[in-house]
Amino acid sequence: MSVHRLRSVFHPTDFSDSDEAAFIHAVRIALAFHCSVELMHVGAAGEEIHWSEFPSVRHLLARWGMVPEDAAVADVLRTGLHPIKIRRHNSDPAEEIAAHVERSKPDLVVLSTHQRHGLARTLHPSNAERVARVSRNQTLFVPRGIHGFIDPGTGHPRLLNILVPVDDRPSAQAAVNAAAALIATLGCKGVHWVGLHVSASGHFPAVRLPSGPGWSGELKTWDGDVVERILETAAVLDAGLIVMPTAGHHGFLDAIRGSTTERVLKECRCPLLAVNMAPPAPESDSDESE
């Protein structure tokens, strides 16, 4: 099996309308890979959580014309998708979600994220960022208030431009390869990849942009503030996705300001795929399939 073949997609949901875009991306990606999609909701102690409150995979597939309106569970399974709903209780949802991610080790975590700033963000750090730090593989952040690269009405992917910030450490190549496998499996054609290195030296780190049906690529070098240049380039490019390797926090300043990936995530207006460069943890089975 290819290291980029997804077997499980995990999405924590708070049942809100603003979570829908992340839910749609999780389902569509799992559908493309014919794998499981785990939907988890964490309620407060004593809170009743009914299965009917979970976003409906069946209704979404019917909207996309992939199953009939009155589809049975068997119809959903025939699409290759295996939905799993998980109910948990904890006063700290991020703690419960992070513990599940560490135990089950999903291949992709899809998170809906708030974009907080300043003091409010320091006092109330994003649950999405806390969860992503324990993910050993890939995390797709979908900022609230955007549709992202999956059409909610049809389920069709619509990706034209992808931005990949590149540096010597961590190397971006593994992130590029993982993203290319994801985009190719979704069937995206005519994608333009832009590798961006922010440096005054003019040296461009070694990276190979991927090839695919109608895909093209270019490398750009700018000087200036790294985060500002990434955001400016994403806006000018009208990027549909930003792909970044991540290695967590490196020292006191990063711990205060957040990693480069987290700082970009605060402002970006498109989904961001973060690929963890840490060595993969040993696999273990999970029986959480309520």
N, C-alpha and C positions, 0 to 999 in steps of 0.2 A: 504493500500500500504506500502510495506517495505520502511524504511527510506533510504535504499540503492538502491531502484529502480530508475533508471535515467529516467527522462521524457524529458530532454532537454540537448543537448550538444552544446557548443558555441565555434567557432573557428574563430579568426580574421586572415585574409590572406593578404599578400602583393603582391600576384600574382607571386612571384618568384619561381624558381625551388627548391631553398633550403627550401621552406616552405612545399614541397610536403609530407614529412614524417609525419608532424603534421596533415596535411589535411587527409591523409590516416588513421591515428589513430582515428581522430574525426569521420570520416564516418563509419569505421568498428565498433567502440564502439556503435554509435547510431543505427547501423544496428542490433547489437546483442540485444539491448534493445527495438527495434521497436519504436524509439522515434524521435523527431525532431533534426535536425542538422542545426544550424544557422551559415552561412558563412558571415562574415562582412569585408568590405574593406573601409578604410578611406583614401580619397584622399585630396589633397591640394585644397584650395578654387579655384573654377573655373575649376578644372580638370574634364574632361568627364570620367565617369566610365560606361562602357558598360557591360551588363549582360554576354555577351560572353567572357569577360575577366576573369570571375570567374572560378576557377578549376571546371571541369565537374564531378559531381557526377554520371551522367549517363554513361559517358565513363569509369569511374573507376569500376562501377558495371558490365559493359560489359566485361572489362578486367578480372574480377573475375568470369565470367561465370554466373552471377546472373540475368542478363537481356540480351536480344538480342542486337546486334550492333546498330540496328535501333530502339531501344526502345523509346516508348513514355513516357510522364510523368506518365500516369496511370501504366505503367510497373514498374516504380521506386516506386510508392506508394504501389504497391502490395507486395513489399519486406518488408513493415512495416516501411520504412524510409520516413521521411518528411523533405526534404531539404528546407531551407529558405535563400534567399540572401538579404543582407542588404547593402545599399550604404549610406555613410556619408561623410561629408567634415569637416576637421579641420586641422589647422596647427600643432596641437599636437595630433597625432593618439592615443597615450596612454591615453590621457585625454578623448577622445571620446569613446574609447573602455571601459575604466573603468566606465564611466558614464552609458554605456549600461549594463554592468555587474551588477552594483548596481540597475538599474531599473528592469531588466528582471530576475535576480537571477537564471541563469542556474544551473543545478545540477552538470555539469562538464564543466570546461573551458580547452580547449586544446591549448597550446601555443608553437609556434616555438621560440626558444630562442637562442640569441647570447651569447657566453661565453667570456665576456670582462674581462680584468685584469688591475690592477694598476690604473694609472692616467686616462687612457682612459675610464675606467669603471666608475670612480668617476664623470667625466665631462659628460658622456653620459650613464646614468644608463639604464639598460635593460628595454625596454618597457614591456617585459614579467613579470618581477618582480613587476613593478608598478601596472600592471593590477591584478596580483595574490593577492596583498594585500587587494583588495576590494572584492575578491571572498569569499562568505560565505560558500562554500561547498568544492568541490574538484577541484584541478588544476593539469593537466598532462602537464609537461614540456617535450618537445621533442627537445633536442639539435640539432642544424643544423649540417649536415654532417654525420648523422647516420640513419640507416633504422628503428631502434627501434624493437618492438616485433610483428609488423604486417608485414607479407610478402607482399611487394608491388605488386608482380606479381599475387598472388593467393588470398590475403586477409586472409590467415590462420594465426592465432596467433601462436607464437613460443616462449613460455616462459618456461624456465627450472629452473632458480634460481631467487629468489626474496629476497632482503635484506631489513630488517626492523630495523633501529636504534631505540633503546628503552631507555627511561629515565623515571624518576618518574614524571616529569612535562615538557611538557604536556604528559599525558598518551598516549601510542601508541595503546591501544586496539581499539579505535574507528577507527583509521586509518587502522589497520589490518582488521577489520570487513568490512570496505568500500572496501578495496582492494580485499578481498576475494570474495565479491559479484561481483565485476567487473570481476575478473579472472574467476570465475565460470560461469558467464553469457557468457563470450567469449568461454567457452568450453575447457579451458586449463586443460590438464591432466598431471600427473607425475611432478607436480611442487614441488620444494624443497624450503622451507621458512627458512631463517636464521634470528633469532633475535640477534641483536648485542648491547651490553651495554658497553660503554667505561667508566671505573671507576677503581680506584685502591682499592676500598673497597671490591670487590668480591660480593657485594650485587646485585642481579638481580631484577629489578622492576617486579611486577606482570603483566604478559601478557600471553594470550593463543594464540598459533599459530593455524591457521585454519586447518580443515580437509576437504578433497575433494577426488575425484577419483585419487588414486595413489599419493596423496600429502604426503610429509614428512616434518619434521622440526627439527631444532636444535637451541640451545641457546649458544652464545659465549660471553665471557667477556674479554676485553683487557683494559690495561691502556694506557695513552698517550694522545695526542691531539685528540679531538673528530673528527674534520673534516678529519684529516689525516688518522685516523683509519677507518673511514667510507669509504673513497676513496680506501684505500689499500685493505680492505675486499671486496669491490665491484669488484675490479680488479682481485683479486685471485679467487673469486667465479665466475667470468664472469657473473655478475648479469645482467639480462635482464630488471630489474625494481628495483628502490629504492623507498620505501614507507616511508613517514615521516609525523608525525603530526606537525602542525605548529601553533604557537600562536603569530606570528608577532615579533616585536622588543621589547626587555626588557631592556631599559636603553641606556645610551650614547654610550657604547662600541659597542653594537649590531647595533645601528643606524649608526655608522661609518663603521664597518666591514661588516654589513649585518647579518641577522639571520643565525643560523646554516644551515638551509635549503638552503638559498641563497648562502652560502659559498660552500656547497657541489655542488650546481647547477653549479657553475663557472667551476668545473673541471670534473664532472661525464661524462662518455661516454655511458650512457644509459638513457632512460626516467626516470623521477622522478615524482611520484605522491605525491602531498602535500595535506593533509586533514586538513582543518581549524577546530580548536577546539573551536572556538567562538560559542556561542549559535546561532541557526538559526534565521534569520530575518523573520518577518512576510511575508507571500506570497502575491504577487500582480500580477495582470494580465498584460501582455504586448501585444500591438497590432502592434509591429514592424515586419511585415511579408511582405515586398515588394516582 
